[in-house]
Amino acid sequence: MSTGILVSQDLRELVATGAIRSLYPVRAEQLQPSSIDLRLGARLWQLQCSFLPGAGGIGPKLGRLAIDEVKLNAEQPTVLRHDGVYLAEVEEVLELPPDVWGRANPKSSSGRLDVFVRLLTEQGYAFDTVPLGYSGRLYLEITPQSFHIGVRRGDTLGQLRLARGRPRLGAEALAARQAHEPAVYWSDGRPAPVIDPDSPGIEMSVDLHEGDGGIVGYAAQRYRPPIDLRHRGLDRSRYWTPIQADRSGEGFVLEPEQFYIFATRERLAIPPELCAELVPFDATKGELRTHYAGFIDSGFGHDSSGHGAKLVLEIRTHDVPFLLEHGQPLFRIELMQNRTVPDVLYGSSGTNNYQMQGLKLAKQFA
C-alpha cells in the first residue's frame, strides 16, 4: 500500500478489521479526513505528577503516582481542576499493522480552552508517539491550565493520525507547491514563501491589526466556574477579556503564565490530497508556547471562495513578560501527503466548528 497519512476510508477499514476497536462502537463522526478522534474511557486517575511509562509500563507507575481513581460517567460530568494532572483511559484500543505508526495531538477545542493533552502508550518513552505496529491501550494525560473542566466518558479531547512511511513534503517539493498551488498565503492573496531552503516548513505570524470588530485576541480570566465540555452558548465575557487591535504599532506585553488566544496573519487552504502539522514549540522564538492543537485536516480553509482560513494561536507565556508584535513569526507549518484523497473533507459534513474561521474561541462559547 502507498505511503502517506491514512485517510477516512483507511481508518474505516482499520475499524472494520479490528485494528482499531473498542467496547462501544466507533462513531462515524470520530473519523475525520486524516485523523480519528479519541474518546475518554471508563477510568481516570488524578496524579501527583506527569510521567512516561517506559519499559515497566503504565501499571507500576500508576500504583506509585495515582492520588485517586474515578469512574467516568457518560451522563454526569466529572470536574477536573485547573493545574491538576490526570490520566484517562482511551476508549479505542489499537492492534496496528506492522508498517503503520501514529502521532497524536489535542483537538482544537481542547487547545482553545488551555487544556494540555498528551497521548501515552503502554510502554512509551515519548508523548504523542505510537510506534510501528503498536498493539495495546492508549491513555491521555490531561492538565487543565486556566479553567476547571467537566468531562464525561465518550468526550473527545485528543485525536490520532496514522501513517505509512514518511509523508512530510521536503523543502523543494513544498517550494514547488507554493509556487503553483499554494496552501498557505498572506491576507492579500500572495503565496507565503518558503524562506529557508533547508527547512520543509513555512513560517507563520501573528495578526494584531485585522481584528473581528476591532478585537484581535482574548486573555483568559482566572477563577471562573467549570466549563462543561458539552455545553454550548457560554457567555464569553465571563471567561475572556478581549484585546483590541494594536493601533499604536507598539505591540502587546504578554504576562507570564497567562493564556491568550490570537490568530495568524496568514491563511490556509489545505487541499484534499494534503494535511498539515504545526512544528512544536521553538525556544528560539521566545519563552512562550504558541499552540497545543498541532494537526490540520484535509480541506481546512479549502473552498470555492479562495479566502482560506486563519489558524488560531493558543499562546501561553513562561517565566518572563514577552512583547508580541504584529507580523512576528512564531512557528512553522509543514505539509504532509495523504495516502490518497479522503472521501470526506473538513467542513463537508457541517459538524466541523472551525472551517473558514478567523479569530474564534472554543465551540463552547457563543
C-alpha positions in Angstrom: 0.0 0.0 0.0 1.3 3.5 -0.8 2.9 5.7 1.8 1.3 8.7 3.4 -1.2 9.7 6.1 -4.1 7.3 6.3 -7.4 8.9 5.4 -11.1 8.4 6.4 -11.7 5.3 4.2 -8.4 3.7 5.5 -9.5 4.4 9.1 -12.9 2.9 8.4 -11.2 -0.2 7.2 -9.0 -0.4 10.3 -12.1 -0.2 12.4 -13.8 -2.9 10.3 -10.8 -5.3 10.6 -10.4 -4.7 14.4 -7.1 -2.8 14.1 -9.0 0.0 15.9 -11.5 -1.4 18.3 -13.5 -0.5 21.4 -16.2 -1.8 23.7 -18.5 0.8 22.3 -18.5 1.0 18.5 -16.5 3.8 16.9 -18.9 6.5 15.8 -18.9 7.8 12.3 -18.3 11.4 13.4 -15.0 10.3 15.0 -13.5 9.7 11.6 -12.0 12.9 10.2 -10.4 13.3 6.8 -6.9 12.4 8.0 -7.4 11.5 11.7 -9.6 9.8 14.3 -11.0 11.5 17.4 -10.2 9.6 20.6 -12.8 9.2 23.3 -12.3 9.1 27.1 -12.9 5.7 28.5 -14.2 4.4 31.8 -11.3 5.1 34.2 -9.5 8.3 35.1 -6.8 8.9 37.7 -5.6 12.0 39.4 -1.8 12.0 39.6 0.9 13.5 41.7 2.8 14.4 38.6 3.2 13.7 34.9 5.3 10.7 33.8 6.4 8.5 30.9 5.7 4.7 31.3 9.0 3.4 29.9 9.8 -0.4 29.9 7.9 -1.0 33.1 4.6 0.0 31.7 1.7 2.2 32.9 0.6 0.0 35.8 3.6 0.2 38.2 3.9 4.0 37.9 0.1 4.4 38.4 0.5 2.4 41.6 3.0 4.9 42.8 1.7 8.2 41.5 -2.1 7.9 41.5 -3.8 10.0 44.2 -7.3 9.0 43.3 -9.2 6.9 40.7 -12.6 7.9 39.3 -15.1 6.1 37.2 -16.2 8.4 34.4 -19.9 8.6 33.7 -21.4 9.0 30.2 -24.1 11.3 31.6 -22.8 13.2 34.7 -19.6 15.3 34.3 -16.5 14.8 36.5 -14.8 18.1 37.2 -11.0 18.3 36.5 -9.5 21.1 38.4 -7.1 23.5 36.8 -3.4 22.7 37.4 -4.3 19.2 38.3 -2.7 16.3 36.4 -5.0 13.5 35.3 -4.6 10.3 33.3 -7.6 8.8 31.4 -8.0 5.5 29.6 -8.9 5.9 25.9 -11.9 4.0 24.7 -10.2 3.0 21.5 -7.6 0.1 21.6 -5.0 -0.4 18.8 -3.7 -3.5 17.0 -1.9 -1.8 14.1 -0.5 -3.4 11.0 3.3 -3.7 11.3 4.0 -0.9 8.9 1.7 1.7 10.5 2.7 4.3 13.1 0.9 7.2 14.7 1.1 10.7 16.1 -1.4 12.4 18.4 -2.3 15.9 19.4 -5.1 17.7 21.3 -8.3 18.6 19.5 -8.7 22.3 18.6 -11.3 22.8 21.3 -9.0 21.4 24.0 -6.2 23.7 23.0 -8.5 26.8 22.9 -9.6 26.0 26.5 -5.9 25.8 27.6 -6.2 22.1 28.3 -2.8 20.4 27.9 -3.5 16.9 26.4 -0.8 14.3 25.6 -1.1 10.7 24.5 0.7 7.8 26.2 1.2 4.2 25.1 1.6 1.3 27.5 5.4 1.3 27.5 6.1 4.6 25.7 9.3 6.6 26.1 7.8 9.7 24.3 4.5 11.6 24.4 2.1 11.6 21.4 4.0 8.9 19.6 2.6 5.5 18.6 5.3 3.1 17.4 5.2 0.9 14.3 2.7 -1.9 14.7 1.7 -0.9 18.2 -0.8 -3.2 20.0 -2.3 -2.1 23.3 -4.3 0.5 25.1 -3.9 4.3 24.8 -4.1 6.9 27.6 -4.5 10.7 27.6 -2.7 12.9 30.1 -5.0 15.9 30.8 -3.9 19.1 32.5 -6.4 22.0 32.6 -4.3 25.1 33.0 -6.8 28.1 33.0 -10.2 26.7 33.7 -11.8 23.8 35.6 -13.4 21.5 33.0 -16.3 18.9 33.2 -15.7 15.7 31.3 -17.7 12.5 30.6 -17.0 9.1 29.3 -17.1 9.4 25.5 -15.8 13.0 25.3 -13.1 13.7 22.8 -10.1 15.7 23.8 -7.4 14.3 21.5 -7.1 12.9 18.0 -4.7 10.4 16.3 -3.4 10.3 12.8 -1.9 7.1 11.4 0.7 6.8 8.6 2.8 4.6 6.5 6.3 5.7 5.6 7.4 9.4 5.8 4.7 11.6 4.4 6.2 15.1 5.0 6.9 17.2 2.0 10.5 18.2 1.7 11.6 21.8 1.2 12.0 21.5 -2.6 8.6 19.9 -3.0 7.0 22.4 -0.7 8.5 25.4 -2.5 7.2 24.0 -5.8 3.8 23.6 -4.3 3.7 27.1 -3.0 4.7 28.5 -6.4 2.0 26.8 -8.4 -0.9 25.9 -6.0 -0.3 27.5 -2.6 -1.8 26.1 0.6 -0.5 29.0 2.7 -0.8 32.6 1.7 -0.9 36.1 3.1 -4.1 38.0 3.5 -3.6 39.9 0.2 -3.6 36.6 -1.7 0.2 36.2 -2.3 1.7 32.8 -1.6 3.7 32.6 1.6 7.3 31.9 0.7 9.5 29.0 1.9 12.1 31.3 3.5 14.7 28.6 4.5 15.6 26.2 1.6 16.9 23.7 4.2 13.6 23.7 6.1 10.5 21.9 5.0 8.2 24.5 6.6 6.6 27.9 6.1 6.8 30.5 8.8 3.5 31.9 10.2 3.0 35.0 12.2 0.5 36.7 14.5 -2.1 39.3 13.4 -2.6 42.2 15.7 -4.2 44.6 13.2 -7.1 42.9 11.4 -9.4 42.0 14.2 -13.0 40.9 14.4 -14.8 44.1 15.2 -11.5 45.6 16.4 -10.8 42.6 18.6 -7.5 40.7 17.8 -7.3 38.4 20.8 -8.6 37.2 24.2 -6.9 36.7 27.6 -8.3 34.0 29.8 -9.8 35.1 33.1 -8.8 33.2 36.2 -11.0 31.6 38.9 -14.1 31.1 36.7 -16.8 28.4 37.1 -16.1 25.0 35.5 -16.6 24.6 31.8 -18.7 21.6 30.8 -17.3 20.3 27.5 -20.8 19.5 26.2 -22.2 23.0 26.9 -22.7 25.5 24.1 -23.5 29.2 24.1 -21.5 30.1 27.2 -21.1 33.9 27.8 -17.6 34.6 26.7 -17.4 37.8 28.9 -17.5 35.5 32.0 -14.3 33.8 30.9 -12.4 36.0 28.5 -11.1 39.6 28.3 -11.0 40.9 24.7 -7.8 42.5 23.4 -8.2 45.4 21.0 -6.2 45.9 17.8 -2.8 47.4 18.1 -3.2 50.9 16.5 0.0 52.3 18.1 2.3 49.7 16.5 3.9 49.1 19.9 2.6 45.6 20.3 1.3 43.9 23.5 3.2 42.8 26.5 2.1 39.2 27.4 2.1 38.4 31.1 4.0 35.4 32.5 1.9 32.2 32.9 -1.1 33.8 31.2 -3.1 32.2 28.4 -4.1 34.1 25.3 -6.0 33.4 22.0 -4.8 35.2 18.9 -4.9 34.4 15.1 -2.4 34.2 12.3 -1.8 36.9 9.7 -1.6 34.1 7.1 -4.4 32.0 5.8 -4.6 28.3 5.0 -6.3 26.4 2.2 -5.4 22.7 2.7 -6.2 20.7 -0.5 -7.8 17.2 -0.3 -4.5 15.4 -1.1 -2.6 17.1 1.8 -2.9 17.7 5.5 -0.6 19.8 7.8 1.2 19.9 11.1 2.4 22.8 13.2 6.1 22.4 14.2 6.3 22.1 18.0 7.3 25.0 20.3 10.7 26.6 19.3 12.5 28.2 22.3 14.4 30.5 19.9 11.2 32.3 19.2 10.7 33.3 22.8 9.7 31.9 26.1 6.1 31.0 25.1 4.1 28.2 23.7 2.2 29.1 20.5 -0.2 26.2 20.0 -1.5 23.0 21.5 -3.6 21.5 18.7 -0.9 20.9 16.0 -2.7 19.0 13.3 -4.8 20.4 10.4 -7.1 18.0 8.5 -7.5 17.9 4.7 -10.0 20.5 3.4 -9.4 23.1 6.2 -10.0 26.5 4.6 -10.3 25.0 1.2 -13.5 26.1 -0.7 -14.6 27.9 -3.8 -14.3 31.3 -2.1 -10.5 31.2 -2.2 -10.3 33.2 1.1 -8.9 30.4 3.2 -9.0 30.3 7.0 -6.7 31.7 9.7 -5.2 29.5 12.4 -5.9 30.2 16.0 -2.9 30.6 18.2 -3.1 29.3 21.7 -0.3 31.2 23.5 1.0 30.7 27.0 3.9 32.7 28.2 6.6 31.3 30.6 8.8 32.9 33.2 9.1 36.5 31.9 6.9 39.1 30.2 7.1 39.0 26.4 6.5 41.6 23.8 4.3 40.4 21.0 4.3 42.5 17.8 2.2 42.4 14.6 3.6 40.1 12.0 6.0 38.4 14.4 6.8 34.9 13.2 6.1 32.3 15.9 6.1 28.8 14.3 6.3 26.8 11.1 3.7 24.7 9.3 4.7 21.6 7.5 2.6 19.9 4.8 2.1 16.1 4.6 0.9 13.9 1.8 -2.2 11.8 2.3 -2.1 8.2 1.1 -5.0 9.1 -1.2 -7.8 11.6 -1.3 -10.1 11.2 1.7 -13.8 10.5 0.9 -14.8 13.2 3.4 -13.2 16.7 3.8 -13.0 19.0 6.8 -16.2 21.1 6.9 -18.1 19.0 4.4 -20.3 17.4 7.0 -21.3 20.6 8.7 -20.1 19.2 12.1 -16.6 20.9 12.0 -16.7 24.0 14.1 -13.7 25.9 12.8 -14.0 25.8 9.0 -13.3 29.2 7.3 -12.6 30.7 10.7 -11.0 34.0 11.7 -10.3 34.7 15.4 -12.5 32.2 17.2 -12.9 30.9 20.7 -13.7 27.2 21.5 -17.1 25.9 20.4 -18.4 26.1 23.9 -18.7 29.9 23.7 -21.4 31.9 21.9 
